[in-house]
């Protein structure tokens, strides 16, 4: 396996409430947070064109399943979902963190312990549950790596505009915890969420 230097990782998936802070701070209009070129159908597109894709049910900027710029009532502690890789990466920049690489993610996920983790994780096929409310955590004390929200990772694939999304979501089959697959970085599926990491200073 590839060795990675020491890092900190969010205990929970980023919640709706946390993501709303990014929106309220003008995150969608501040180009400083959007650090990566946008590729749609193998073509690079501008920030202005890309951002038009990142709207909620009422056409306001925000996750696909929000309305009028906010999350559904009572879901503030659920993981934010319906976000593209670009939105996840911009939020990470906003909080001065980054998306985990697949190597960081794999170290903490402990997929070898699937038989213990999966039954205690959210693969209910109905909806997300509040972050940290399921008992399926890794030895590192990291919650919801399996199920709940799928988690965007930093790495792309050989195809421009594809990024890894790991762990499976509430609406996926349980074996998705052990599978590695990619989606278009623009994909805003109902289970797509993320968590962030912070590399420790002095590490390359």
QUIBELJO-V556907 format. One record per residue. N is the residue number from 0. RES is the residue in one small letter. PHI is phi in radians with two decimals (NA if undefined). PSI is psi as a letter, one per 30 degrees, with the letter a starting at -180 (none if undefined). D_LAST is the distance of its C-alpha to the last C-alpha in whole Angstrom. Layout:
N|RES|PHI|PSI|D_LAST ; N|RES|PHI|PSI|D_LAST
This chain:
0|x|NA|l|18 ; 1|x|-1.37|k|14 ; 2|x|-1.47|k|12 ; 3|x|-2.14|l|9 ; 4|x|-1.26|l|8 ; 5|x|-1.09|k|10 ; 6|x|-2.68|l|11 ; 7|x|-1.83|k|14 ; 8|x|-2.30|k|17 ; 9|x|-1.01|k|20 ; 10|x|-1.14|e|23 ; 11|x|-2.17|l|25 ; 12|x|-1.11|k|25 ; 13|x|-1.07|k|25 ; 14|x|-1.59|l|29 ; 15|x|-0.97|e|31 ; 16|x|-1.08|e|32 ; 17|x|-1.14|e|28 ; 18|x|-1.19|e|28 ; 19|x|-1.10|e|31 ; 20|x|-1.06|e|30 ; 21|x|-1.15|e|28 ; 22|x|-1.12|e|31 ; 23|x|-1.12|f|33 ; 24|x|-1.49|g|30 ; 25|x|1.38|g|31 ; 26|x|-0.99|e|28 ; 27|x|-1.32|f|29 ; 28|x|-1.86|f|31 ; 29|x|-1.64|j|28 ; 30|x|-1.07|f|26 ; 31|x|-1.00|f|23 ; 32|x|-1.50|f|22 ; 33|x|-1.77|i|22 ; 34|x|-1.65|f|19 ; 35|x|-2.10|k|20 ; 36|x|-1.13|k|23 ; 37|x|-1.65|k|26 ; 38|x|-2.04|j|27 ; 39|x|-2.20|k|31 ; 40|x|0.88|h|33 ; 41|x|1.14|g|31 ; 42|x|-2.02|k|31 ; 43|x|-1.35|k|29 ; 44|x|-2.13|l|31 ; 45|x|-1.34|l|31 ; 46|x|-0.98|e|29 ; 47|x|-1.08|e|33 ; 48|x|-1.26|e|34 ; 49|x|-1.06|e|31 ; 50|x|-1.11|f|32 ; 51|x|-1.14|f|35 ; 52|x|-1.44|f|34 ; 53|x|-1.77|i|33 ; 54|x|-2.14|l|36 ; 55|x|-1.52|a|38 ; 56|x|-1.08|f|41 ; 57|x|-1.82|g|43 ; 58|x|1.48|g|41 ; 59|x|-1.47|l|39 ; 60|x|-1.11|k|35 ; 61|x|2.60|l|33 ; 62|x|-0.97|k|33 ; 63|x|-1.00|e|35 ; 64|x|-1.69|g|37 ; 65|x|-1.53|l|38 ; 66|x|-2.36|k|41 ; 67|x|0.88|h|41 ; 68|x|1.34|g|38 ; 69|x|-2.48|l|38 ; 70|x|-1.36|l|37 ; 71|x|-1.03|k|40 ; 72|x|-0.82|k|42 ; 73|x|1.39|g|41 ; 74|x|-1.91|g|38 ; 75|x|-1.07|f|35 ; 76|x|-1.70|g|34 ; 77|x|-1.33|l|33 ; 78|x|-1.14|k|30 ; 79|x|-1.18|k|30 ; 80|x|-2.37|l|31 ; 81|x|1.31|g|32 ; 82|x|-2.01|k|29 ; 83|x|-1.37|l|27 ; 84|x|-1.06|e|24 ; 85|x|-1.12|e|24 ; 86|x|-1.16|e|25 ; 87|x|-1.10|e|23 ; 88|x|-1.16|e|20 ; 89|x|-1.19|e|22 ; 90|x|-1.07|e|22 ; 91|x|-1.02|e|19 ; 92|x|-1.12|e|18 ; 93|x|-1.04|e|21 ; 94|x|-1.66|g|20 ; 95|x|1.03|h|17 ; 96|x|-2.23|a|15 ; 97|x|-2.59|l|14 ; 98|x|-1.36|k|16 ; 99|x|-1.21|k|14 ; 100|x|-1.30|l|14 ; 101|x|-1.07|f|17 ; 102|x|-1.26|e|15 ; 103|x|-1.03|e|14 ; 104|x|-1.07|e|17 ; 105|x|-1.15|e|19 ; 106|x|-1.07|e|18 ; 107|x|-1.45|f|19 ; 108|x|-1.28|f|22 ; 109|x|0.87|h|24 ; 110|x|-1.09|f|26 ; 111|x|-1.14|f|28 ; 112|x|-1.72|g|30 ; 113|x|-0.84|e|31 ; 114|x|-1.08|f|35 ; 115|x|-1.61|e|34 ; 116|x|-1.41|e|32 ; 117|x|-1.02|e|33 ; 118|x|-1.09|f|37 ; 119|x|-1.75|g|35 ; 120|x|-1.96|l|34 ; 121|x|-1.56|j|35 ; 122|x|-2.07|h|36 ; 123|x|-1.25|f|39 ; 124|x|1.27|g|40 ; 125|x|-1.87|e|41 ; 126|x|-2.99|l|39 ; 127|x|-1.19|l|35 ; 128|x|-2.21|l|36 ; 129|x|-0.92|k|34 ; 130|x|-1.04|k|31 ; 131|x|1.34|g|31 ; 132|x|-1.54|f|34 ; 133|x|-1.64|l|34 ; 134|x|-1.56|g|34 ; 135|x|-1.47|i|32 ; 136|x|-1.99|l|28 ; 137|x|-1.46|l|26 ; 138|x|-0.96|f|26 ; 139|x|-1.37|f|23 ; 140|x|1.38|g|25 ; 141|x|-1.75|k|24 ; 142|x|-1.66|l|27 ; 143|x|1.08|g|28 ; 144|x|-1.13|e|25 ; 145|x|-1.63|k|28 ; 146|x|1.20|a|31 ; 147|x|1.07|c|32 ; 148|x|-1.83|k|29 ; 149|x|-1.17|l|27 ; 150|x|-2.12|j|24 ; 151|x|-1.14|k|22 ; 152|x|-2.01|l|18 ; 153|x|-1.12|e|16 ; 154|x|-1.16|k|17 ; 155|x|-1.66|l|20 ; 156|x|-1.90|a|22 ; 157|x|-1.14|f|24 ; 158|x|-1.51|k|26 ; 159|x|-1.02|k|25 ; 160|x|1.48|g|25 ; 161|x|-1.85|k|25 ; 162|x|-2.32|l|22 ; 163|x|-1.28|k|22 ; 164|x|-2.43|j|24 ; 165|x|-2.07|l|24 ; 166|x|1.59|f|26 ; 167|x|1.30|l|29 ; 168|x|-2.09|l|31 ; 169|x|-0.98|f|35 ; 170|x|-1.80|g|37 ; 171|x|-1.74|l|35 ; 172|x|-1.24|k|36 ; 173|x|-1.06|f|35 ; 174|x|-1.17|f|33 ; 175|x|-1.10|f|31 ; 176|x|-1.03|e|29 ; 177|x|-1.68|f|28 ; 178|x|-1.64|k|28 ; 179|x|-1.99|k|25 ; 180|x|-2.45|l|27 ; 181|x|-2.03|l|26 ; 182|x|-2.42|l|28 ; 183|x|-1.00|k|28 ; 184|x|-1.10|f|26 ; 185|x|-1.52|f|29 ; 186|x|-1.10|k|30 ; 187|x|-2.12|h|31 ; 188|x|-1.01|l|33 ; 189|x|-1.07|f|35 ; 190|x|-1.85|g|32 ; 191|x|-1.36|j|29 ; 192|x|-2.36|a|27 ; 193|x|-3.02|l|23 ; 194|x|-2.38|l|21 ; 195|x|-2.01|l|18 ; 196|x|-2.23|l|14 ; 197|x|-2.35|k|12 ; 198|x|-1.34|k|9 ; 199|x|-1.44|k|9 ; 200|x|-1.01|k|8 ; 201|x|1.64|f|6 ; 202|x|-1.53|k|4 ; 203|x|-1.59|none|0
